[in-house]
Amino acid sequence: MRNVILNAPVESGQFMSLKDCGETSFTSGAMGRGAAAGNTNGRIIAPFSGRVLTVFRNAMEIVSNDGIKLFIQVGDSSFY
């Protein structure tokens, strides 16, 4: 497994472990490794250059130019 550094998908807010985000599918690890971010200004920013693979009602899957896939879900609470 390689280490990857991503730009922050939120401009302001607090990052936390997925186990503390309150969404069962993420706290259980079913969606893979990652982090949660509380967003204070309501904007989500692409963490890398790439393309959108799939758009869901409140989420999207994107892939970087290097082939890294990332799933971003906008939650019902203040955490993303």
C-alpha positions in Angstrom: 0.0 0.0 0.0 1.4 3.4 -0.9 1.0 6.6 1.1 -1.0 9.4 -0.6 -1.3 13.0 0.5 -4.6 14.7 -0.5 -5.5 18.3 -0.4 -8.2 19.1 2.2 -11.7 18.8 0.7 -13.0 21.5 3.1 -11.6 25.0 3.5 -12.4 25.2 7.2 -13.5 22.7 9.8 -12.3 19.9 12.0 -11.0 16.5 10.9 -11.6 13.3 12.8 -11.4 9.6 12.6 -14.2 7.8 10.7 -14.9 5.8 13.9 -16.1 9.1 15.4 -18.3 10.4 12.6 -21.5 8.7 13.6 -22.3 7.1 10.2 -22.5 3.3 10.8 -21.3 2.4 7.3 -18.2 4.4 7.9 -17.6 3.7 11.6 -17.7 -0.1 10.9 -15.0 0.2 8.2 -17.4 -1.2 5.5 -16.5 1.8 3.2 -12.8 1.5 3.7 -10.2 3.7 5.3 -10.6 7.5 5.5 -11.4 10.5 7.6 -14.4 12.7 8.4 -14.4 16.5 8.2 -16.7 18.9 9.9 -17.3 21.7 7.4 -18.0 25.3 8.7 -18.6 27.1 5.4 -20.6 24.5 3.3 -18.1 24.0 0.5 -16.5 20.8 -0.7 -13.4 21.1 -2.8 -11.9 18.3 -5.0 -8.8 17.0 -3.2 -7.0 16.3 -6.5 -7.2 16.6 -10.3 -9.2 13.8 -11.9 -12.7 12.9 -12.9 -16.0 12.1 -11.4 -16.9 8.4 -11.8 -20.3 8.2 -10.1 -22.7 10.7 -8.6 -25.2 9.6 -6.0 -27.9 11.6 -4.2 -25.5 12.9 -1.5 -22.2 11.5 -2.6 -19.7 11.0 -5.4 -16.9 8.8 -6.3 -13.9 10.5 -8.0 -10.6 9.1 -9.4 -7.4 11.0 -9.6 -5.2 11.2 -12.7 -2.9 8.6 -10.8 -5.8 6.1 -10.4 -6.7 6.8 -6.7 -10.4 6.4 -6.1 -12.1 8.5 -3.4 -15.7 8.4 -2.2 -17.0 11.7 -0.8 -20.3 11.7 1.1 -22.1 14.8 2.3 -23.8 13.8 5.5 -27.0 14.9 7.2 -25.1 16.4 10.1 -22.3 19.0 10.0 -19.7 16.3 9.2 -18.7 15.1 5.8 
